[in-house]
Amino acid sequence: MSLRPLEDTAVIDVRPIQKDSAQALALKYGVLAWFGHHTREWWALVDGRVLVGARCPERLGQAIAAVRRRSVSGSP
């Protein structure tokens, strides 16, 4: 029996991982966070008014912190 392309590749469901990461971001930063399956990026709505995106949850956390620093310092 010969294997067709990708038949020997493991398939995992990343939705539970993404859900856990989104919940962790929501708890840590107090934001609405999600993974965009079409954009393949992480997104958060910061303080109900600023949308930020990043390639991974860690970078999204940095982007959230940066938005909050700007709003505290009064920068646009």
PDB file of N, H, CA, C and O in Angstrom:
ATOM      1  N   MET A   1       0.842  -1.176   0.000  1.00  0.00           N
ATOM      2  CA  MET A   1       0.000   0.000   0.000  1.00  0.00           C
ATOM      3  C   MET A   1       0.886   1.237   0.000  1.00  0.00           C
ATOM      4  O   MET A   1       1.758   1.384   0.857  1.00  0.00           O
ATOM      5  N   SER A   2       0.666   2.107  -0.943  1.00  0.00           N
ATOM      6  H   SER A   2      -0.042   1.988  -1.638  1.00  0.00           H
ATOM      7  CA  SER A   2       1.454   3.342  -0.969  1.00  0.00           C
ATOM      8  C   SER A   2       0.624   4.482  -0.381  1.00  0.00           C
ATOM      9  O   SER A   2      -0.599   4.526  -0.508  1.00  0.00           O
ATOM     10  N   LEU A   3       1.329   5.387   0.258  1.00  0.00           N
ATOM     11  H   LEU A   3       2.323   5.351   0.362  1.00  0.00           H
ATOM     12  CA  LEU A   3       0.661   6.534   0.877  1.00  0.00           C
ATOM     13  C   LEU A   3       0.550   7.678  -0.117  1.00  0.00           C
ATOM     14  O   LEU A   3       1.496   7.989  -0.842  1.00  0.00           O
ATOM     15  N   ARG A   4      -0.593   8.280  -0.136  1.00  0.00           N
ATOM     16  H   ARG A   4      -1.361   8.027   0.452  1.00  0.00           H
ATOM     17  CA  ARG A   4      -0.767   9.476  -0.961  1.00  0.00           C
ATOM     18  C   ARG A   4      -0.148  10.664  -0.222  1.00  0.00           C
ATOM     19  O   ARG A   4       0.074  10.586   0.986  1.00  0.00           O
ATOM     20  N   PRO A   5       0.126  11.743  -0.918  1.00  0.00           N
ATOM     21  CA  PRO A   5       0.701  12.919  -0.251  1.00  0.00           C
ATOM     22  C   PRO A   5      -0.135  13.336   0.955  1.00  0.00           C
ATOM     23  O   PRO A   5      -1.363  13.380   0.886  1.00  0.00           O
ATOM     24  N   LEU A   6       0.521  13.630   2.025  1.00  0.00           N
ATOM     25  H   LEU A   6       1.519  13.594   2.082  1.00  0.00           H
ATOM     26  CA  LEU A   6      -0.043  14.109   3.283  1.00  0.00           C
ATOM     27  C   LEU A   6      -0.808  13.056   4.074  1.00  0.00           C
ATOM     28  O   LEU A   6      -1.313  13.359   5.155  1.00  0.00           O
ATOM     29  N   GLU A   7      -0.907  11.850   3.578  1.00  0.00           N
ATOM     30  H   GLU A   7      -0.497  11.604   2.699  1.00  0.00           H
ATOM     31  CA  GLU A   7      -1.609  10.815   4.319  1.00  0.00           C
ATOM     32  C   GLU A   7      -0.910  10.466   5.621  1.00  0.00           C
ATOM     33  O   GLU A   7      -1.554  10.032   6.575  1.00  0.00           O
ATOM     34  N   ASP A   8       0.389  10.650   5.668  1.00  0.00           N
ATOM     35  H   ASP A   8       0.913  11.003   4.892  1.00  0.00           H
ATOM     36  CA  ASP A   8       1.132  10.311   6.878  1.00  0.00           C
ATOM     37  C   ASP A   8       1.324  11.528   7.786  1.00  0.00           C
ATOM     38  O   ASP A   8       2.076  11.462   8.759  1.00  0.00           O
ATOM     39  N   THR A   9       0.655  12.624   7.476  1.00  0.00           N
ATOM     40  H   THR A   9       0.045  12.677   6.686  1.00  0.00           H
ATOM     41  CA  THR A   9       0.772  13.839   8.267  1.00  0.00           C
ATOM     42  C   THR A   9      -0.271  13.841   9.379  1.00  0.00           C
ATOM     43  O   THR A   9      -1.445  13.557   9.144  1.00  0.00           O
ATOM     44  N   ALA A  10       0.169  14.161  10.581  1.00  0.00           N
ATOM     45  H   ALA A  10       1.123  14.391  10.771  1.00  0.00           H
ATOM     46  CA  ALA A  10      -0.754  14.223  11.710  1.00  0.00           C
ATOM     47  C   ALA A  10      -1.663  15.438  11.560  1.00  0.00           C
ATOM     48  O   ALA A  10      -1.229  16.505  11.126  1.00  0.00           O
ATOM     49  N   VAL A  11      -2.892  15.263  11.917  1.00  0.00           N
ATOM     50  H   VAL A  11      -3.244  14.397  12.271  1.00  0.00           H
ATOM     51  CA  VAL A  11      -3.866  16.350  11.878  1.00  0.00           C
ATOM     52  C   VAL A  11      -4.325  16.607  13.302  1.00  0.00           C
ATOM     53  O   VAL A  11      -4.756  15.688  13.999  1.00  0.00           O
ATOM     54  N   ILE A  12      -4.231  17.860  13.733  1.00  0.00           N
ATOM     55  H   ILE A  12      -3.880  18.606  13.167  1.00  0.00           H
ATOM     56  CA  ILE A  12      -4.688  18.209  15.073  1.00  0.00           C
ATOM     57  C   ILE A  12      -5.747  19.299  14.969  1.00  0.00           C
ATOM     58  O   ILE A  12      -5.779  20.073  14.013  1.00  0.00           O
ATOM     59  N   ASP A  13      -6.590  19.336  15.954  1.00  0.00           N
ATOM     60  H   ASP A  13      -6.564  18.707  16.731  1.00  0.00           H
ATOM     61  CA  ASP A  13      -7.612  20.368  16.040  1.00  0.00           C
ATOM     62  C   ASP A  13      -7.089  21.441  16.979  1.00  0.00           C
ATOM     63  O   ASP A  13      -6.950  21.198  18.178  1.00  0.00           O
ATOM     64  N   VAL A  14      -6.797  22.624  16.453  1.00  0.00           N
ATOM     65  H   VAL A  14      -6.910  22.821  15.480  1.00  0.00           H
ATOM     66  CA  VAL A  14      -6.201  23.687  17.267  1.00  0.00           C
ATOM     67  C   VAL A  14      -7.252  24.556  17.952  1.00  0.00           C
ATOM     68  O   VAL A  14      -6.900  25.446  18.726  1.00  0.00           O
ATOM     69  N   ARG A  15      -8.516  24.320  17.685  1.00  0.00           N
ATOM     70  H   ARG A  15      -8.802  23.597  17.056  1.00  0.00           H
ATOM     71  CA  ARG A  15      -9.554  25.160  18.289  1.00  0.00           C
ATOM     72  C   ARG A  15      -9.508  25.187  19.813  1.00  0.00           C
ATOM     73  O   ARG A  15      -9.665  26.266  20.384  1.00  0.00           O
ATOM     74  N   PRO A  16      -9.301  24.056  20.514  1.00  0.00           N
ATOM     75  CA  PRO A  16      -9.207  24.158  21.978  1.00  0.00           C
ATOM     76  C   PRO A  16      -8.017  24.992  22.431  1.00  0.00           C
ATOM     77  O   PRO A  16      -8.115  25.720  23.420  1.00  0.00           O
ATOM     78  N   ILE A  17      -6.903  24.898  21.729  1.00  0.00           N
ATOM     79  H   ILE A  17      -6.824  24.307  20.927  1.00  0.00           H
ATOM     80  CA  ILE A  17      -5.723  25.694  22.069  1.00  0.00           C
ATOM     81  C   ILE A  17      -6.026  27.168  21.867  1.00  0.00           C
ATOM     82  O   ILE A  17      -5.689  27.994  22.714  1.00  0.00           O
ATOM     83  N   GLN A  18      -6.661  27.502  20.750  1.00  0.00           N
ATOM     84  H   GLN A  18      -6.935  26.830  20.062  1.00  0.00           H
ATOM     85  CA  GLN A  18      -6.991  28.890  20.465  1.00  0.00           C
ATOM     86  C   GLN A  18      -7.990  29.435  21.479  1.00  0.00           C
ATOM     87  O   GLN A  18      -7.873  30.580  21.916  1.00  0.00           O
ATOM     88  N   LYS A  19      -8.964  28.622  21.852  1.00  0.00           N
ATOM     89  H   LYS A  19      -9.059  27.692  21.497  1.00  0.00           H
ATOM     90  CA  LYS A  19      -9.961  29.053  22.827  1.00  0.00           C
ATOM     91  C   LYS A  19      -9.296  29.327  24.171  1.00  0.00           C
ATOM     92  O   LYS A  19      -9.585  30.339  24.809  1.00  0.00           O
ATOM     93  N   ASP A  20      -8.412  28.435  24.605  1.00  0.00           N
ATOM     94  H   ASP A  20      -8.177  27.613  24.087  1.00  0.00           H
ATOM     95  CA  ASP A  20      -7.705  28.627  25.875  1.00  0.00           C
ATOM     96  C   ASP A  20      -6.848  29.882  25.841  1.00  0.00           C
ATOM     97  O   ASP A  20      -6.816  30.637  26.813  1.00  0.00           O
ATOM     98  N   SER A  21      -6.154  30.113  24.732  1.00  0.00           N
ATOM     99  H   SER A  21      -6.180  29.500  23.943  1.00  0.00           H
ATOM    100  CA  SER A  21      -5.308  31.304  24.617  1.00  0.00           C
ATOM    101  C   SER A  21      -6.146  32.570  24.622  1.00  0.00           C
ATOM    102  O   SER A  21      -5.760  33.559  25.245  1.00  0.00           O
ATOM    103  N   ALA A  22      -7.279  32.562  23.945  1.00  0.00           N
ATOM    104  H   ALA A  22      -7.593  31.758  23.439  1.00  0.00           H
ATOM    105  CA  ALA A  22      -8.164  33.730  23.915  1.00  0.00           C
ATOM    106  C   ALA A  22      -8.701  34.017  25.316  1.00  0.00           C
ATOM    107  O   ALA A  22      -8.777  35.172  25.735  1.00  0.00           O
ATOM    108  N   GLN A  23      -9.072  32.963  26.034  1.00  0.00           N
ATOM    109  H   GLN A  23      -9.011  32.025  25.694  1.00  0.00           H
ATOM    110  CA  GLN A  23      -9.565  33.150  27.402  1.00  0.00           C
ATOM    111  C   GLN A  23      -8.466  33.691  28.316  1.00  0.00           C
ATOM    112  O   GLN A  23      -8.724  34.542  29.168  1.00  0.00           O
ATOM    113  N   ALA A  24      -7.251  33.200  28.138  1.00  0.00           N
ATOM    114  H   ALA A  24      -7.041  32.510  27.446  1.00  0.00           H
ATOM    115  CA  ALA A  24      -6.130  33.679  28.953  1.00  0.00           C
ATOM    116  C   ALA A  24      -5.863  35.163  28.684  1.00  0.00           C
ATOM    117  O   ALA A  24      -5.617  35.929  29.616  1.00  0.00           O
ATOM    118  N   LEU A  25      -5.911  35.567  27.417  1.00  0.00           N
ATOM    119  H   LEU A  25      -6.111  34.945  26.660  1.00  0.00           H
ATOM    120  CA  LEU A  25      -5.722  36.986  27.081  1.00  0.00           C
ATOM    121  C   LEU A  25      -6.839  37.832  27.672  1.00  0.00           C
ATOM    122  O   LEU A  25      -6.590  38.914  28.203  1.00  0.00           O
ATOM    123  N   ALA A  26      -8.061  37.343  27.583  1.00  0.00           N
ATOM    124  H   ALA A  26      -8.263  36.464  27.152  1.00  0.00           H
ATOM    125  CA  ALA A  26      -9.197  38.076  28.134  1.00  0.00           C
ATOM    126  C   ALA A  26      -9.051  38.270  29.634  1.00  0.00           C
ATOM    127  O   ALA A  26      -9.312  39.358  30.147  1.00  0.00           O
ATOM    128  N   LEU A  27      -8.639  37.234  30.335  1.00  0.00           N
ATOM    129  H   LEU A  27      -8.427  36.350  29.918  1.00  0.00           H
ATOM    130  CA  LEU A  27      -8.462  37.334  31.782  1.00  0.00           C
ATOM    131  C   LEU A  27      -7.288  38.237  32.156  1.00  0.00           C
ATOM    132  O   LEU A  27      -7.396  39.056  33.069  1.00  0.00           O
ATOM    133  N   LYS A  28      -6.190  38.091  31.463  1.00  0.00           N
ATOM    134  H   LYS A  28      -6.102  37.426  30.721  1.00  0.00           H
ATOM    135  CA  LYS A  28      -4.984  38.853  31.803  1.00  0.00           C
ATOM    136  C   LYS A  28      -5.127  40.343  31.502  1.00  0.00           C
ATOM    137  O   LYS A  28      -4.701  41.185  32.293  1.00  0.00           O
ATOM    138  N   TYR A  29      -5.732  40.668  30.350  1.00  0.00           N
ATOM    139  H   TYR A  29      -6.078  39.985  29.707  1.00  0.00           H
ATOM    140  CA  TYR A  29      -5.775  42.063  29.913  1.00  0.00           C
ATOM    141  C   TYR A  29      -7.167  42.690  29.976  1.00  0.00           C
ATOM    142  O   TYR A  29      -7.299  43.898  29.776  1.00  0.00           O
ATOM    143  N   GLY A  30      -8.189  41.913  30.243  1.00  0.00           N
ATOM    144  H   GLY A  30      -8.081  40.933  30.406  1.00  0.00           H
ATOM    145  CA  GLY A  30      -9.537  42.452  30.290  1.00  0.00           C
ATOM    146  C   GLY A  30     -10.040  42.920  28.934  1.00  0.00           C
ATOM    147  O   GLY A  30     -10.663  43.975  28.823  1.00  0.00           O
ATOM    148  N   VAL A  31      -9.763  42.121  27.897  1.00  0.00           N
ATOM    149  H   VAL A  31      -9.257  41.264  27.987  1.00  0.00           H
ATOM    150  CA  VAL A  31     -10.159  42.463  26.529  1.00  0.00           C
ATOM    151  C   VAL A  31     -10.975  41.332  25.928  1.00  0.00           C
ATOM    152  O   VAL A  31     -10.994  40.215  26.444  1.00  0.00           O
ATOM    153  N   LEU A  32     -11.644  41.642  24.835  1.00  0.00           N
ATOM    154  H   LEU A  32     -11.628  42.550  24.416  1.00  0.00           H
ATOM    155  CA  LEU A  32     -12.272  40.615  24.016  1.00  0.00           C
ATOM    156  C   LEU A  32     -11.200  40.171  23.031  1.00  0.00           C
ATOM    157  O   LEU A  32     -10.692  40.993  22.269  1.00  0.00           O
ATOM    158  N   ALA A  33     -10.845  38.888  23.029  1.00  0.00           N
ATOM    159  H   ALA A  33     -11.258  38.220  23.648  1.00  0.00           H
ATOM    160  CA  ALA A  33      -9.761  38.394  22.167  1.00  0.00           C
ATOM    161  C   ALA A  33     -10.230  37.164  21.399  1.00  0.00           C
ATOM    162  O   ALA A  33     -11.054  36.390  21.887  1.00  0.00           O
ATOM    163  N   TRP A  34      -9.694  36.992  20.189  1.00  0.00           N
ATOM    164  H   TRP A  34      -9.024  37.621  19.792  1.00  0.00           H
ATOM    165  CA  TRP A  34     -10.056  35.841  19.361  1.00  0.00           C
ATOM    166  C   TRP A  34      -8.992  35.601  18.296  1.00  0.00           C
ATOM    167  O   TRP A  34      -8.164  36.467  18.014  1.00  0.00           O
ATOM    168  N   PHE A  35      -9.034  34.407  17.714  1.00  0.00           N
ATOM    169  H   PHE A  35      -9.706  33.703  17.943  1.00  0.00           H
ATOM    170  CA  PHE A  35      -8.168  34.056  16.598  1.00  0.00           C
ATOM    171  C   PHE A  35      -8.992  34.120  15.329  1.00  0.00           C
ATOM    172  O   PHE A  35     -10.043  33.486  15.242  1.00  0.00           O
ATOM    173  N   GLY A  36      -8.533  34.872  14.347  1.00  0.00           N
ATOM    174  H   GLY A  36      -7.678  35.387  14.418  1.00  0.00           H
ATOM    175  CA  GLY A  36      -9.229  34.987  13.068  1.00  0.00           C
ATOM    176  C   GLY A  36      -8.789  33.881  12.126  1.00  0.00           C
ATOM    177  O   GLY A  36      -7.661  33.893  11.634  1.00  0.00           O
ATOM    178  N   HIS A  37      -9.670  32.930  11.876  1.00  0.00           N
ATOM    179  H   HIS A  37     -10.586  32.920  12.276  1.00  0.00           H
ATOM    180  CA  HIS A  37      -9.300  31.794  11.025  1.00  0.00           C
ATOM    181  C   HIS A  37      -9.011  32.210   9.589  1.00  0.00           C
ATOM    182  O   HIS A  37      -8.193  31.577   8.922  1.00  0.00           O
ATOM    183  N   HIS A  38      -9.656  33.245   9.107  1.00  0.00           N
ATOM    184  H   HIS A  38     -10.321  33.759   9.649  1.00  0.00           H
ATOM    185  CA  HIS A  38      -9.400  33.692   7.741  1.00  0.00           C
ATOM    186  C   HIS A  38      -8.145  34.555   7.655  1.00  0.00           C
ATOM    187  O   HIS A  38      -7.400  34.472   6.678  1.00  0.00           O
ATOM    188  N   THR A  39      -7.909  35.377   8.666  1.00  0.00           N
ATOM    189  H   THR A  39      -8.514  35.444   9.459  1.00  0.00           H
ATOM    190  CA  THR A  39      -6.731  36.244   8.660  1.00  0.00           C
ATOM    191  C   THR A  39      -5.493  35.534   9.184  1.00  0.00           C
ATOM    192  O   THR A  39      -4.366  35.948   8.912  1.00  0.00           O
ATOM    193  N   ARG A  40      -5.714  34.446   9.948  1.00  0.00           N
ATOM    194  H   ARG A  40      -6.629  34.109  10.168  1.00  0.00           H
ATOM    195  CA  ARG A  40      -4.627  33.687  10.591  1.00  0.00           C
ATOM    196  C   ARG A  40      -3.853  34.570  11.570  1.00  0.00           C
ATOM    197  O   ARG A  40      -2.643  34.414  11.733  1.00  0.00           O
ATOM    198  N   GLU A  41      -4.555  35.491  12.216  1.00  0.00           N
ATOM    199  H   GLU A  41      -5.538  35.618  12.084  1.00  0.00           H
ATOM    200  CA  GLU A  41      -3.959  36.378  13.212  1.00  0.00           C
ATOM    201  C   GLU A  41      -4.828  36.408  14.457  1.00  0.00           C
ATOM    202  O   GLU A  41      -6.001  36.034  14.433  1.00  0.00           O
ATOM    203  N   TRP A  42      -4.224  36.861  15.543  1.00  0.00           N
ATOM    204  H   TRP A  42      -3.271  37.165  15.562  1.00  0.00           H
ATOM    205  CA  TRP A  42      -4.921  37.065  16.806  1.00  0.00           C
ATOM    206  C   TRP A  42      -5.401  38.504  16.857  1.00  0.00           C
ATOM    207  O   TRP A  42      -4.713  39.411  16.389  1.00  0.00           O
ATOM    208  N   TRP A  43      -6.587  38.713  17.428  1.00  0.00           N
ATOM    209  H   TRP A  43      -7.146  37.975  17.808  1.00  0.00           H
ATOM    210  CA  TRP A  43      -7.193  40.038  17.496  1.00  0.00           C
ATOM    211  C   TRP A  43      -7.706  40.313  18.901  1.00  0.00           C
ATOM    212  O   TRP A  43      -8.082  39.397  19.632  1.00  0.00           O
ATOM    213  N   ALA A  44      -7.715  41.592  19.265  1.00  0.00           N
ATOM    214  H   ALA A  44      -7.409  42.336  18.671  1.00  0.00           H
ATOM    215  CA  ALA A  44      -8.300  41.993  20.545  1.00  0.00           C
ATOM    216  C   ALA A  44      -8.922  43.374  20.395  1.00  0.00           C
ATOM    217  O   ALA A  44      -8.419  44.226  19.663  1.00  0.00           O
ATOM    218  N   LEU A  45     -10.021  43.575  21.101  1.00  0.00           N
ATOM    219  H   LEU A  45     -10.430  42.883  21.696  1.00  0.00           H
ATOM    220  CA  LEU A  45     -10.656  44.877  21.180  1.00  0.00           C
ATOM    221  C   LEU A  45     -10.287  45.440  22.537  1.00  0.00           C
ATOM    222  O   LEU A  45     -10.734  44.952  23.575  1.00  0.00           O
ATOM    223  N   VAL A  46      -9.462  46.478  22.511  1.00  0.00           N
ATOM    224  H   VAL A  46      -9.099  46.875  21.668  1.00  0.00           H
ATOM    225  CA  VAL A  46      -8.911  47.046  23.738  1.00  0.00           C
ATOM    226  C   VAL A  46      -9.795  48.204  24.195  1.00  0.00           C
ATOM    227  O   VAL A  46     -10.055  49.142  23.441  1.00  0.00           O
ATOM    228  N   ASP A  47     -10.246  48.120  25.431  1.00  0.00           N
ATOM    229  H   ASP A  47     -10.035  47.358  26.043  1.00  0.00           H
ATOM    230  CA  ASP A  47     -11.073  49.159  26.044  1.00  0.00           C
ATOM    231  C   ASP A  47     -12.301  49.501  25.210  1.00  0.00           C
ATOM    232  O   ASP A  47     -12.805  50.622  25.264  1.00  0.00           O
ATOM    233  N   GLY A  48     -12.779  48.529  24.440  1.00  0.00           N
ATOM    234  H   GLY A  48     -12.370  47.618  24.396  1.00  0.00           H
ATOM    235  CA  GLY A  48     -13.984  48.704  23.659  1.00  0.00           C
ATOM    236  C   GLY A  48     -13.882  49.687  22.515  1.00  0.00           C
ATOM    237  O   GLY A  48     -14.898  50.093  21.950  1.00  0.00           O
ATOM    238  N   ARG A  49     -12.635  50.085  22.158  1.00  0.00           N
ATOM    239  H   ARG A  49     -11.810  49.755  22.617  1.00  0.00           H
ATOM    240  CA  ARG A  49     -12.514  51.105  21.112  1.00  0.00           C
ATOM    241  C   ARG A  49     -11.346  50.938  20.154  1.00  0.00           C
ATOM    242  O   ARG A  49     -11.365  51.525  19.072  1.00  0.00           O
ATOM    243  N   VAL A  50     -10.337  50.166  20.505  1.00  0.00           N
ATOM    244  H   VAL A  50     -10.321  49.689  21.384  1.00  0.00           H
ATOM    245  CA  VAL A  50      -9.154  50.019  19.653  1.00  0.00           C
ATOM    246  C   VAL A  50      -8.971  48.547  19.292  1.00  0.00           C
ATOM    247  O   VAL A  50      -8.861  47.692  20.170  1.00  0.00           O
ATOM    248  N   LEU A  51      -8.938  48.264  17.992  1.00  0.00           N
ATOM    249  H   LEU A  51      -9.027  48.959  17.279  1.00  0.00           H
ATOM    250  CA  LEU A  51      -8.727  46.907  17.507  1.00  0.00           C
ATOM    251  C   LEU A  51      -7.246  46.720  17.200  1.00  0.00           C
ATOM    252  O   LEU A  51      -6.662  47.499  16.447  1.00  0.00           O
ATOM    253  N   VAL A  52      -6.637  45.686  17.783  1.00  0.00           N
ATOM    254  H   VAL A  52      -7.111  45.054  18.395  1.00  0.00           H
ATOM    255  CA  VAL A  52      -5.236  45.380  17.514  1.00  0.00           C
ATOM    256  C   VAL A  52      -5.118  43.933  17.068  1.00  0.00           C
ATOM    257  O   VAL A  52      -5.922  43.086  17.457  1.00  0.00           O
ATOM    258  N   GLY A  53      -4.115  43.656  16.251  1.00  0.00           N
ATOM    259  H   GLY A  53      -3.462  44.344  15.935  1.00  0.00           H
ATOM    260  CA  GLY A  53      -3.878  42.312  15.763  1.00  0.00           C
ATOM    261  C   GLY A  53      -2.420  41.944  15.859  1.00  0.00           C
ATOM    262  O   GLY A  53      -1.551  42.815  15.900  1.00  0.00           O
ATOM    263  N   ALA A  54      -2.147  40.641  15.894  1.00  0.00           N
ATOM    264  H   ALA A  54      -2.853  39.934  15.861  1.00  0.00           H
ATOM    265  CA  ALA A  54      -0.772  40.148  15.957  1.00  0.00           C
ATOM    266  C   ALA A  54      -0.732  38.704  15.476  1.00  0.00           C
ATOM    267  O   ALA A  54      -1.765  38.041  15.385  1.00  0.00           O
ATOM    268  N   ARG A  55       0.464  38.225  15.170  1.00  0.00           N
ATOM    269  H   ARG A  55       1.303  38.764  15.244  1.00  0.00           H
ATOM    270  CA  ARG A  55       0.643  36.863  14.655  1.00  0.00           C
ATOM    271  C   ARG A  55       0.553  35.788  15.725  1.00  0.00           C
ATOM    272  O   ARG A  55       0.292  34.629  15.404  1.00  0.00           O
ATOM    273  N   CYS A  56       0.764  36.143  17.005  1.00  0.00           N
ATOM    274  H   CYS A  56       0.976  37.085  17.267  1.00  0.00           H
ATOM    275  CA  CYS A  56       0.718  35.155  18.081  1.00  0.00           C
ATOM    276  C   CYS A  56       0.184  35.808  19.353  1.00  0.00           C
ATOM    277  O   CYS A  56       0.194  37.034  19.463  1.00  0.00           O
ATOM    278  N   PRO A  57      -0.281  35.013  20.311  1.00  0.00           N
ATOM    279  CA  PRO A  57      -0.835  35.592  21.544  1.00  0.00           C
ATOM    280  C   PRO A  57       0.166  36.471  22.309  1.00  0.00           C
ATOM    281  O   PRO A  57      -0.225  37.479  22.897  1.00  0.00           O
ATOM    282  N   GLU A  58       1.434  36.101  22.304  1.00  0.00           N
ATOM    283  H   GLU A  58       1.752  35.282  21.827  1.00  0.00           H
ATOM    284  CA  GLU A  58       2.433  36.888  23.023  1.00  0.00           C
ATOM    285  C   GLU A  58       2.560  38.293  22.423  1.00  0.00           C
ATOM    286  O   GLU A  58       2.612  39.286  23.149  1.00  0.00           O
ATOM    287  N   ARG A  59       2.609  38.358  21.102  1.00  0.00           N
ATOM    288  H   ARG A  59       2.567  37.551  20.513  1.00  0.00           H
ATOM    289  CA  ARG A  59       2.701  39.662  20.432  1.00  0.00           C
ATOM    290  C   ARG A  59       1.412  40.464  20.616  1.00  0.00           C
ATOM    291  O   ARG A  59       1.446  41.691  20.707  1.00  0.00           O
ATOM    292  N   LEU A  60       0.291  39.772  20.669  1.00  0.00           N
ATOM    293  H   LEU A  60       0.263  38.775  20.595  1.00  0.00           H
ATOM    294  CA  LEU A  60      -0.970  40.466  20.898  1.00  0.00           C
ATOM    295  C   LEU A  60      -0.956  41.107  22.283  1.00  0.00           C
ATOM    296  O   LEU A  60      -1.409  42.239  22.450  1.00  0.00           O
ATOM    297  N   GLY A  61      -0.443  40.396  23.261  1.00  0.00           N
ATOM    298  H   GLY A  61      -0.074  39.476  23.125  1.00  0.00           H
ATOM    299  CA  GLY A  61      -0.308  40.964  24.605  1.00  0.00           C
ATOM    300  C   GLY A  61       0.546  42.220  24.593  1.00  0.00           C
ATOM    301  O   GLY A  61       0.225  43.195  25.272  1.00  0.00           O
ATOM    302  N   GLN A  62       1.630  42.205  23.828  1.00  0.00           N
ATOM    303  H   GLN A  62       1.891  41.412  23.277  1.00  0.00           H
ATOM    304  CA  GLN A  62       2.489  43.391  23.708  1.00  0.00           C
ATOM    305  C   GLN A  62       1.737  44.540  23.051  1.00  0.00           C
ATOM    306  O   GLN A  62       1.875  45.692  23.464  1.00  0.00           O
ATOM    307  N   ALA A  63       0.940  44.232  22.029  1.00  0.00           N
ATOM    308  H   ALA A  63       0.827  43.297  21.694  1.00  0.00           H
ATOM    309  CA  ALA A  63       0.172  45.270  21.334  1.00  0.00           C
ATOM    310  C   ALA A  63      -0.880  45.876  22.257  1.00  0.00           C
ATOM    311  O   ALA A  63      -1.108  47.086  22.236  1.00  0.00           O
ATOM    312  N   ILE A  64      -1.518  45.038  23.064  1.00  0.00           N
ATOM    313  H   ILE A  64      -1.333  44.056  23.081  1.00  0.00           H
ATOM    314  CA  ILE A  64      -2.513  45.530  24.023  1.00  0.00           C
ATOM    315  C   ILE A  64      -1.848  46.470  25.018  1.00  0.00           C
ATOM    316  O   ILE A  64      -2.362  47.553  25.299  1.00  0.00           O
ATOM    317  N   ALA A  65      -0.698  46.051  25.552  1.00  0.00           N
ATOM    318  H   ALA A  65      -0.280  45.171  25.323  1.00  0.00           H
ATOM    319  CA  ALA A  65       0.029  46.881  26.511  1.00  0.00           C
ATOM    320  C   ALA A  65       0.455  48.204  25.885  1.00  0.00           C
ATOM    321  O   ALA A  65       0.406  49.246  26.540  1.00  0.00           O
ATOM    322  N   ALA A  66       0.871  48.168  24.627  1.00  0.00           N
ATOM    323  H   ALA A  66       0.911  47.322  24.096  1.00  0.00           H
ATOM    324  CA  ALA A  66       1.291  49.398  23.945  1.00  0.00           C
ATOM    325  C   ALA A  66       0.126  50.372  23.790  1.00  0.00           C
ATOM    326  O   ALA A  66       0.295  51.576  23.988  1.00  0.00           O
ATOM    327  N   VAL A  67      -1.047  49.865  23.438  1.00  0.00           N
ATOM    328  H   VAL A  67      -1.184  48.887  23.277  1.00  0.00           H
ATOM    329  CA  VAL A  67      -2.235  50.725  23.309  1.00  0.00           C
ATOM    330  C   VAL A  67      -2.553  51.363  24.651  1.00  0.00           C
ATOM    331  O   VAL A  67      -2.864  52.552  24.716  1.00  0.00           O
ATOM    332  N   ARG A  68      -2.479  50.601  25.696  1.00  0.00           N
ATOM    333  H   ARG A  68      -2.226  49.635  25.644  1.00  0.00           H
ATOM    334  CA  ARG A  68      -2.795  51.132  27.028  1.00  0.00           C
ATOM    335  C   ARG A  68      -1.762  52.147  27.480  1.00  0.00           C
ATOM    336  O   ARG A  68      -2.112  53.135  28.127  1.00  0.00           O
ATOM    337  N   ARG A  69      -0.488  51.924  27.152  1.00  0.00           N
ATOM    338  H   ARG A  69      -0.204  51.122  26.627  1.00  0.00           H
ATOM    339  CA  ARG A  69       0.551  52.912  27.490  1.00  0.00           C
ATOM    340  C   ARG A  69       0.290  54.226  26.768  1.00  0.00           C
ATOM    341  O   ARG A  69       0.419  55.300  27.355  1.00  0.00           O
ATOM    342  N   ARG A  70      -0.077  54.138  25.488  1.00  0.00           N
ATOM    343  H   ARG A  70      -0.182  53.265  25.011  1.00  0.00           H
ATOM    344  CA  ARG A  70      -0.355  55.353  24.705  1.00  0.00           C
ATOM    345  C   ARG A  70      -1.545  56.112  25.279  1.00  0.00           C
ATOM    346  O   ARG A  70      -1.533  57.342  25.334  1.00  0.00           O
ATOM    347  N   SER A  71      -2.577  55.378  25.709  1.00  0.00           N
ATOM    348  H   SER A  71      -2.587  54.379  25.664  1.00  0.00           H
ATOM    349  CA  SER A  71      -3.757  56.069  26.218  1.00  0.00           C
ATOM    350  C   SER A  71      -3.465  56.725  27.567  1.00  0.00           C
ATOM    351  O   SER A  71      -4.035  57.771  27.878  1.00  0.00           O
ATOM    352  N   VAL A  72      -2.584  56.124  28.372  1.00  0.00           N
ATOM    353  H   VAL A  72      -2.121  55.274  28.119  1.00  0.00           H
ATOM    354  CA  VAL A  72      -2.206  56.711  29.664  1.00  0.00           C
ATOM    355  C   VAL A  72      -1.327  57.938  29.450  1.00  0.00           C
ATOM    356  O   VAL A  72      -1.468  58.937  30.155  1.00  0.00           O
ATOM    357  N   SER A  73      -0.414  57.862  28.471  1.00  0.00           N
ATOM    358  H   SER A  73      -0.300  57.050  27.898  1.00  0.00           H
ATOM    359  CA  SER A  73       0.495  58.986  28.233  1.00  0.00           C
ATOM    360  C   SER A  73      -0.173  60.119  27.462  1.00  0.00           C
ATOM    361  O   SER A  73       0.367  61.222  27.379  1.00  0.00           O
ATOM    362  N   GLY A  74      -1.361  59.842  26.894  1.00  0.00           N
ATOM    363  H   GLY A  74      -1.799  58.946  26.962  1.00  0.00           H
ATOM    364  CA  GLY A  74      -2.078  60.882  26.171  1.00  0.00           C
ATOM    365  C   GLY A  74      -1.702  60.996  24.713  1.00  0.00           C
ATOM    366  O   GLY A  74      -2.170  61.901  24.022  1.00  0.00           O
ATOM    367  N   SER A  75      -0.855  60.085  24.229  1.00  0.00           N
ATOM    368  H   SER A  75      -0.474  59.351  24.791  1.00  0.00           H
ATOM    369  CA  SER A  75      -0.453  60.116  22.820  1.00  0.00           C
ATOM    370  C   SER A  75      -1.589  59.590  21.975  1.00  0.00           C
ATOM    371  O   SER A  75      -2.340  58.719  22.415  1.00  0.00           O
ATOM    372  N   PRO A  76      -1.728  60.114  20.750  1.00  0.00           N
ATOM    373  CA  PRO A  76      -2.791  59.627  19.862  1.00  0.00           C
ATOM    374  C   PRO A  76      -2.539  58.231  19.363  1.00  0.00           C
ATOM    375  O   PRO A  76      -3.347  57.690  18.608  1.00  0.00           O
TER     376      PRO A  76
END
